Amino acid sequence: MLNDEDGNDPTATPATATATVPAEVRRERMRRLIDGRQFVRVADLSAEFGISDVTVRTDLEAMHRTQQVRRVRGGAMPWTRTRAEQSFEESLADSAAEKRLIGAAAAALVQPGMSVLLDVGTTTTAVARALAARVDLERVVVVTNGLNIALELEATIPRMTVMVTGGTLRRLQHSLVDPLADAVLDQVHADLAFIGCNGVDVERGITNVNLPEAAVKRRMVRSAERAVVVADGSKLGQVHLGRIAQVAEVDTIITGSSAPAEQLTELRRRDIEVVLA
């Protein structure tokens, strides 16, 4: 808690004084408190303002839509706070068990003879590993812009054909981006595309922290008959700089049990197929 010279929290407002104020006033007080503390949990806001968790979540979602705060799992943080991109290795351990389940659910969609676009990322790496474990798959062509994903699939040759897009190598994700990646994707039309991301939001769509990677992901969505987003539950409700697609532009979202229930409900209301691995 942030305190002033007298030991008081300057952002605090007595619950009895805020429970009956107009929503606009309450939300402005919430925004100031979140800006001051950098991150505030839903339960803390409920206690601070004397309102239910449901009302807090409604307020935060409304504030997120107007970019007053950034809704994150469990609470909210200032909209303008920047977040550094994690390396592939740093992200690999996050939600590892959930990503394995998502990978298996995604790989189950692939049939012999199919062509697949496989994006970069830790969740798509789980898809690659699940595909490699499926000894029943024959004549599958996988096109990827991830060097590590190509290596994961190397053992499947000659059952599978593994193609790499080419392009400029990005150090953090072992990914290949433009120039060249887009030129290759312009020449193919795949049965399936598995797309990784950093954010899935009903209003703001599928997003990524890195603009060059977002551009390649966007091209993969356009180059596939069916686009499947694979994202662990922590990604739902998140919004980042690079837009990949609107949620209506993808066919399926495969996520895990940690996904917020309200996000799943909103996606299904938009007639988006959501698979909970």
VOZA-824979 format. One record per residue (C-alpha): residue number from 1; z, x, y. Coordinates in Angstrom, 1 decimal. Each point is the difference from the previous one (the first is absolute). Example, Ala and Ser with C-alpha at 12.3 -4.5 7.8 and 13.67 -1.06 7.14 Angstrom:
<atoms>
- num, z, x, y
- 1, 7.8, 12.3, -4.5
- 2, -0.7, 1.4, 3.4
</atoms>
This chain:
<atoms>
- num, z, x, y
- 1, 0.0, 0.0, 0.0
- 2, -0.8, 1.2, 3.5
- 3, 3.0, 0.0, 2.3
- 4, 0.4, 0.4, 3.8
- 5, 2.7, 2.2, 1.7
- 6, 2.6, -2.7, -0.7
- 7, -0.8, -0.1, -3.7
- 8, -1.9, -3.3, 0.2
- 9, -3.4, -0.8, -1.4
- 10, -2.2, -0.7, 3.0
- 11, -2.5, -2.0, -2.1
- 12, 2.6, -2.2, -1.7
- 13, 0.1, -3.7, 0.9
- 14, 2.8, -2.3, -1.2
- 15, -1.2, -2.4, -2.8
- 16, 1.6, -3.0, 1.7
- 17, -2.1, 0.6, 3.1
- 18, -3.3, 0.3, -1.8
- 19, 0.1, -2.6, -2.8
- 20, -1.3, -2.8, 2.3
- 21, -2.2, 1.9, 2.5
- 22, -3.8, -0.6, 0.0
- 23, -1.9, 1.9, -2.6
- 24, -1.9, 2.0, 2.6
- 25, 3.2, 1.2, 1.6
- 26, 1.5, 0.9, -3.4
- 27, -3.1, 1.9, -1.1
- 28, 0.0, 2.0, 3.2
- 29, 3.6, 1.0, -0.6
- 30, -0.9, 0.9, -3.6
- 31, -2.9, 2.2, 1.3
- 32, 2.4, 1.9, 2.3
- 33, 2.5, 0.5, -2.8
- 34, -2.7, 1.2, -2.4
- 35, -1.4, 2.3, 2.6
- 36, 3.5, 1.5, 0.6
- 37, 0.9, 0.5, -3.6
- 38, -3.5, 0.8, -1.4
- 39, 0.6, -2.0, -3.2
- 40, 2.1, -3.1, -0.5
- 41, 0.5, -1.9, -3.2
- 42, -0.5, -3.8, -0.4
- 43, 3.6, -0.4, -1.0
- 44, 1.2, 1.8, 3.1
- 45, -2.1, -2.1, 2.3
- 46, 1.3, -3.1, -1.8
- 47, 3.5, 1.0, 0.7
- 48, -0.7, 1.2, 3.5
- 49, -1.7, -3.2, 1.2
- 50, 1.9, -2.5, -2.2
- 51, -3.2, -1.4, -1.6
- 52, -1.2, -0.2, -3.6
- 53, -2.0, 2.7, -1.8
- 54, -2.9, -2.5, -0.2
- 55, 0.0, -0.4, 3.8
- 56, 0.2, 3.8, 0.5
- 57, -3.0, 0.5, -2.3
- 58, -1.9, -2.7, 1.9
- 59, 0.8, 1.7, 3.3
- 60, -1.0, 3.4, -1.3
- 61, -3.3, -1.2, -1.4
- 62, -0.8, -1.7, 3.4
- 63, 0.9, 3.2, 1.8
- 64, -2.1, 2.1, -2.4
- 65, -3.0, -2.2, 0.6
- 66, 0.3, 0.6, 3.8
- 67, 0.7, 3.7, -0.6
- 68, 3.5, -0.1, 1.5
- 69, 1.5, 1.6, -3.1
- 70, -1.3, 1.3, -3.3
- 71, 1.1, -2.0, -3.0
- 72, 1.0, 2.2, -2.9
- 73, 1.8, -0.6, -3.2
- 74, 3.6, -1.1, 0.6
- 75, -0.2, -0.2, 3.8
- 76, -2.1, 1.2, 3.0
- 77, -0.7, 3.1, 2.1
- 78, -1.6, 0.5, 3.4
- 79, -3.7, -0.7, 0.0
- 80, -0.8, 3.3, 1.8
- 81, 1.9, 2.3, -2.4
- 82, -2.4, 2.4, -1.6
- 83, 0.1, 0.7, -3.7
- 84, -1.3, 3.3, -1.5
- 85, -2.3, -0.1, -2.9
- 86, 1.6, 1.1, -3.2
- 87, -1.8, 2.4, -2.3
- 88, -1.2, -1.1, -3.4
- 89, 2.8, 1.9, -1.7
- 90, 2.7, -1.5, 2.3
- 91, -1.3, -3.5, -0.7
- 92, -0.4, 0.5, -3.8
- 93, 3.7, -0.7, -0.9
- 94, 0.3, -3.1, 2.3
- 95, 0.1, -3.2, -2.2
- 96, -1.4, 2.0, -2.9
- 97, 0.9, -2.5, -2.7
- 98, -1.5, -2.8, 2.0
- 99, -3.2, 1.9, 0.6
- 100, -0.4, 0.6, -3.7
- 101, 0.2, -3.7, -0.6
- 102, -2.5, -0.7, 2.7
- 103, -2.3, 2.7, -1.4
- 104, 0.1, -1.6, -3.4
- 105, -0.7, -3.5, 1.4
- 106, -3.0, 1.4, 1.9
- 107, -1.4, 2.0, -2.9
- 108, 0.1, -3.2, -2.1
- 109, -2.7, -1.4, 2.2
- 110, -2.5, 2.6, -1.0
- 111, -2.4, -0.7, -2.9
- 112, -2.4, 2.3, -1.9
- 113, -3.2, 0.6, 1.9
- 114, 1.5, -0.7, 3.4
- 115, -0.4, 2.1, 3.2
- 116, 3.2, 0.6, 2.0
- 117, 0.7, 1.4, 3.5
- 118, 3.5, 1.7, -0.1
- 119, 1.6, 0.8, 3.3
- 120, 2.5, 2.7, 0.8
- 121, 3.8, -0.4, 0.0
- 122, 3.0, 0.0, -2.3
- 123, -0.5, -3.6, -1.2
- 124, -3.6, 0.6, -0.8
- 125, 1.0, 3.1, -1.8
- 126, 2.1, -2.2, -2.2
- 127, -3.2, -2.1, -0.6
- 128, -1.9, 3.2, -1.0
- 129, 2.8, 0.9, -2.5
- 130, -0.1, -3.5, -1.5
- 131, -3.8, 0.2, -0.3
- 132, 0.3, 3.3, -1.7
- 133, 2.4, -1.4, -2.5
- 134, -2.4, -2.8, -1.0
- 135, -1.9, 1.6, -2.9
- 136, -2.0, -3.3, -0.4
- 137, -1.9, 0.6, 3.2
- 138, -3.6, 1.3, -0.5
- 139, -2.9, 0.4, 2.4
- 140, 2.2, -0.5, 3.1
- 141, -1.2, 1.7, 3.2
- 142, 2.8, 0.9, 2.5
- 143, -0.9, 1.1, 3.5
- 144, 2.9, 1.5, 2.0
- 145, 0.7, 1.8, 3.2
- 146, 3.2, 1.4, -1.4
- 147, 0.0, 3.5, -1.4
- 148, 3.2, -0.5, -2.0
- 149, -1.3, -3.3, -1.3
- 150, -3.2, 1.7, -1.3
- 151, 2.2, 2.6, -1.8
- 152, 2.2, -2.8, -1.5
- 153, -3.2, -1.5, -1.5
- 154, -1.5, 3.3, -1.2
- 155, 1.3, -0.5, -3.5
- 156, -1.8, -3.3, -0.4
- 157, -3.5, 1.7, 0.2
- 158, -2.4, -0.8, -1.7
- 159, 1.5, -3.5, -0.6
- 160, 0.0, -0.5, 3.7
- 161, -2.2, 1.5, 2.7
- 162, 1.9, 1.3, 3.0
- 163, -1.7, 0.5, 3.3
- 164, 1.5, 1.4, 3.2
- 165, -1.3, -1.2, 3.3
- 166, 0.0, 3.3, 1.8
- 167, 1.0, 0.4, 3.7
- 168, 2.6, 1.8, 2.0
- 169, 3.3, 0.8, -1.8
- 170, 3.2, -1.3, 1.5
- 171, 3.0, 2.1, -0.9
- 172, 2.8, -2.6, -0.2
- 173, -1.6, -2.4, -2.4
- 174, -2.6, 2.2, -1.8
- 175, -2.6, -2.5, 1.2
- 176, -3.6, 0.3, 1.1
- 177, -1.1, -1.7, 3.2
- 178, -3.1, 0.0, 2.2
- 179, -2.4, 1.5, 0.5
- 180, -1.7, -0.6, -3.4
- 181, 2.5, -2.4, -1.6
- 182, -1.5, -2.9, 1.8
- 183, -3.6, 1.0, -0.8
- 184, 0.8, 0.0, -3.7
- 185, 1.8, -3.3, 0.1
- 186, -3.1, -1.5, 1.7
- 187, -2.0, 0.7, -3.1
- 188, 2.2, -1.8, -2.5
- 189, 1.1, -3.5, -0.9
- 190, 3.0, -0.1, -2.4
- 191, 1.5, -2.8, -2.1
- 192, 3.5, 0.8, 1.2
- 193, 1.7, 1.9, 2.8
- 194, 3.7, 1.0, -0.2
- 195, 1.2, 0.6, 3.6
- 196, 3.3, 1.6, 0.9
- 197, 1.6, -0.6, 3.4
- 198, 3.1, 0.5, 2.1
- 199, 0.3, -3.6, 1.2
- 200, -0.8, -3.6, -1.0
- 201, 0.6, -2.7, 2.7
- 202, -1.2, -3.6, -0.1
- 203, -1.1, 0.1, 3.7
- 204, -1.0, 3.6, 0.5
- 205, -1.5, 0.7, -3.4
- 206, -0.1, 3.0, -2.2
- 207, 0.7, 3.2, 2.0
- 208, 0.4, 3.8, -0.4
- 209, 1.8, 2.7, 2.0
- 210, -3.1, 2.3, 0.1
- 211, -3.2, -1.1, 1.7
- 212, -2.5, 2.1, -1.9
- 213, 1.4, -1.2, -3.3
- 214, 0.0, -3.6, 1.2
- 215, -3.7, 0.3, 0.8
- 216, -0.8, 1.1, -3.6
- 217, 2.2, -2.8, -1.5
- 218, -1.7, -2.5, 2.2
- 219, -3.4, 1.2, -1.4
- 220, 1.3, -0.3, -3.5
- 221, 0.9, -3.7, 0.6
- 222, -3.5, -0.7, 1.1
- 223, -1.6, 1.9, -2.9
- 224, 1.8, -1.9, -2.8
- 225, -0.6, -3.4, -1.6
- 226, 3.8, -0.4, -0.1
- 227, 2.5, 1.8, 2.1
- 228, 3.6, 0.3, -1.3
- 229, 2.8, 1.4, 2.2
- 230, 2.8, 1.8, -1.9
- 231, 3.2, 0.3, 2.0
- 232, 3.6, 0.3, -1.0
- 233, 2.4, -2.6, 1.6
- 234, 1.1, 2.2, 2.8
- 235, -3.5, -0.2, 1.5
- 236, 0.1, -3.8, 0.5
- 237, 0.8, -0.9, 3.6
- 238, -1.0, 3.4, 1.3
- 239, -2.7, 0.6, 2.6
- 240, -1.6, 3.4, 0.8
- 241, -2.7, 1.4, 2.3
- 242, -3.1, -0.1, -2.1
- 243, -1.3, -3.4, -1.1
- 244, -1.7, -0.1, -3.4
- 245, -0.7, -3.7, -0.3
- 246, 1.4, -3.4, 0.7
- 247, 1.9, -1.5, -3.0
- 248, -2.7, -2.6, -0.4
- 249, -2.5, 2.8, -0.6
- 250, 1.6, 1.2, -3.2
- 251, 0.1, -1.9, -3.2
- 252, 3.4, 1.0, -1.6
- 253, 3.2, 1.7, 1.1
- 254, 2.0, 1.5, -2.9
- 255, 3.6, 0.8, 1.1
- 256, 3.4, 0.4, -1.5
- 257, 3.3, -1.8, -0.3
- 258, 1.4, 1.6, 3.1
- 259, -2.5, -1.9, 2.2
- 260, 1.8, -2.4, 2.5
- 261, -0.2, -3.6, -1.2
- 262, -1.0, -1.2, 3.4
- 263, -3.0, 2.3, 0.1
- 264, -1.2, -1.1, -3.4
- 265, 0.3, -3.7, 1.0
- 266, -2.0, 0.6, 3.2
- 267, -2.8, 1.9, -1.9
- 268, -0.2, -2.8, -2.6
- 269, -0.2, -2.6, 2.8
- 270, -3.1, 1.8, 1.1
- 271, -1.5, -0.4, -3.5
- 272, 0.3, 3.7, -0.7
- 273, 0.4, 0.8, -3.7
- 274, 3.3, 1.9, -0.4
- 275, 0.9, 1.6, -3.2
- 276, 3.6, 1.1, -0.4
- 277, 0.2, 2.9, -2.5
</atoms>
